[in-house]
Amino acid sequence: MNRAISLPLLALAVAFAPAARAQQAVNPIHPVFVPRDASGRAVRDGKELSTDKTCGACHDTAYIAGHSGHAAPKVTATCVQCHVDGGRLEIRPEQLEADGRLRREAIRIGAPRAANCAACHGLVSDGGAPVAVPADFEAAPKSDSGRTWSLTQGEGAIVSPQRMADSFLNLEAKATLAAPWDVHAAKLVDCVACHYASNNPVRTDAKHGTLRYLSMDPRRQSTAEFLVRPDHRLAEQGCRGCHDPMKAHAFLPYRQRHLTVLACQGCHAAGGMGPAAEMVDATVVTRAGTPAVRYRNVERRPGEPLNTATIRPFRPLLVERVEGDGARRLAPVNPVSRWRWVSGADHAEVPFERVVQVYLDGAAYAPAVVEAFDLNRDGRLDENELRLDSKAKTDLIANRLRALGVVEPTIEGTLDAYPLAHGISTRDRALRDCEACHAKDSRVSDAYPIAAYLPGGTPPRPRENPRVRLAGVLATAPDGGVVLQSGDETARAGLHVLGHSRQGLTNTLGFALFLAVFAGVTLHGLARVLLRRRRAHLAGAHASGDQQYVFGRYERLWHWTMALSGVVLIATGLAVHGGSSFRPLDLTTAVAVHNAFALILMLNGFLALFYHLATSAIRNFIPHPRGFLERVLDHMSYQARGIFYGESHPPNAPGHKLNPLQQITYLALLNVLFPLQFVTGALIWAVGRWPDVAAALHGLQVVAPLHNAGAWLFLSFFVLHVYLVTTGRTPGDHLRSMVTGYQHLEPEGPTP
C-alpha cells in the first residue's frame, strides 16, 4: 500500500476505533444514588465525585481498599474506572432528579468489562474496528493515569475477537493469519471469567478456609454480604480451571510429565503478535516526547509508526513460575528492562515531564543536547545516538536536571518479568515443535537478550518476585548489551530435559572409556595385521580342524535379537540424548522406537534366563574354580603376546564354551550392566507417566545420568565385543559360527 494513502487511513482507524465500542447496558438492579464529593455534599459534576463517599454509602470501601490488588501506592484504579461504562461517570443536569439522585438510565454500572481493564493494562478491542496501536502507546504513563500497557508491551498480547488478518497492523505473513487475536475473546469469555473476586459466592471451586483436608470449602458469604464487602484481591484462574489438558493432548508423548512441569502457556502463548517491549529507556526522550522503547519483534525504520512497522512473533523466555494452583511449572515470560532518572537518597522517580524539559526545546532538541549526542553531525539524533552510552552524555543530562532543581539525579534500572497469559490464539497456532525444548540450543536455557545497551552503564536490577524465578546470570554481550545466561548442564528450572540437558561427568568419563577401548582395539588390530604380514613367508597353511556344533538354534536367535536390540538402543539413545544434530528421526519417533526395543531386550533377557536355567546352560557362564586363575593368566598372555605369533587359543575349562575372560565379562554384563539399564530405563519411563514417581526421584536429574553412564559402558563393550569376534582362526570364523552354530576346533601349533 502506498505510504501516502496508508498514513491517513491509519489516522482514521485510530481516531474512530473508540467509537465502535458497544455501550454498556443500563443496570436494572443497581439502586439509584446521589453522587457526592469528599465532604459528602451532592455534586452535579462527575469531576468532583468521591467514590469513598458515593460508593461507600452501600459498600465497605475501607475493606475493599484493604483487600485489593489495585490499591498499591502507584495504582489509582477507582470504583468508577473499573465498574462504570467507559471508566468515567459523566453527570449531566438532565440525568439528575430533583433530590440530586442519578436517574436509572444514566446508571451503566456492572462487572468490569474488557474495555475497563484495557484503560490501564493494554490493547483491547471488541473487533468493531480494525485493531490498531493507539497514538499514546509509547508515551510515559502519567502519575494519575494508572496506564501501564503491561498486557501489550509486557506480554505482546492483544485481546480482540477480530482476525489478525483484518487488523490494521503490518504483521508478518498477515494474509495467512486467519486466527483471532484472542480465542477467549472470540468465544465471548471476558476478563472477569478468570479475574474475579475471591469471595464471590457464585464461585464454589476455590477453598477459602485453611483446613488442609478440605479440597473445597462450602462455607461462603451470602450475596448480600459479598455486595457489601467484595474481596478485590482478584483470583488468577489458570487454564486448568476450565480445561482438562489430559483429554486434549492425546498426541503428546509422556503427556502427564509434560503437563506436570510445563504450563499451558508454554505452547499456547509461545509468541504473541503484538509489539512486545524489550527495554524502555526513560532516561532519554524522543522527538515525540516519549521514552525510547525497543521491541523484541518489531522491524521499524526511523520515525515509522508502529502500525506500519513489521511485527513478527517473538520468542519468550521460559522460566520456572508458580501458577495459580501453587504448582511450579516452566512458563513463558517477557523480561522488560526499564531505566529512569531518580533523585535523592530515597530514589524518588523524577517526573518524566521534567526529563522532557531537559531534552526538548519546544518541538526540537535543545542545542546542547544535539551537540553532545549528534555523533555523525547530521543535525539529527538517530536511534543509536539517542542513548546515554558515555560519561559525557550522562553528565550533561544530570547537570541539566540539577539546573531544574532535581537533587542528586542518578539512573536506576529495573528488570520485570511479565508472564504470558493473554492473547491465546487457536490450537493450530500452538507450538508443536519438540526441538524448541528438546535440543541442545533450545529455548529452555539459551542466552536470552535483556537489553541492547546500558543507559549510563547501569545494569538492570531484577525486581523481587516470589512467583517468577529468573535463574541465571546477567552477563555482558559482545555488542555491549546484556543477556541472561544459565548453566550449560541443566535447564533454568533445574529440570533434566531429554535432548537438551548434558551429563557432564558421565559423558566425560564415558567418552574417555570409549576412546580408550577404541584406541586399544585399534592398536591391537594393527599389530595383528603387521605381524601377520611378517609371518606370510612361513610355508604351509593352517589346517582347517574339525567342526563341532557349539551354538544351538535358540542361542543364536537370542544372540542376534540381543545384538539388534543393542544397536537400535544405542542409535536411538544418541538421538534422544544427543539433540537434533544426532537425530535422523524426530524426537517422538526416536523415543517410541527406543522404548519398543528396550522392551524387546528385556523380554529376550528374561526368556534367555529361563532357558539357561531350565537347560543348565547357565553353567557356561559360571567359572570352574579349579585352575581358574591359571586359565585367566593364560588367556591374558595369549591376547597380549600369543595372538601376534599365531599361537592357538588356550583351552577352556572342560565342558565350557566360554573362556574365563568371557565368563567374567558376561557375569558383569548380565548381573550389573543389564539390570542397571533395565531399572533406570524403567524409572525414566515411569517419571514420564506418574507425577508421584517423578517427585520421589526429583525428576531425571539422578536417574538419567546413571542410565547415561550405563549406555557408555554398553557402547564400550559393544566395540570390544565386535573386535574380539575377529580374533578366531580367521577374522570371520566366530561370526560364521554364530550364524551356522558350528565352530572349528583349532589344532595344536602356531598359525601363519
Disulfide bonds with the S-S distance in Angstrom:
none
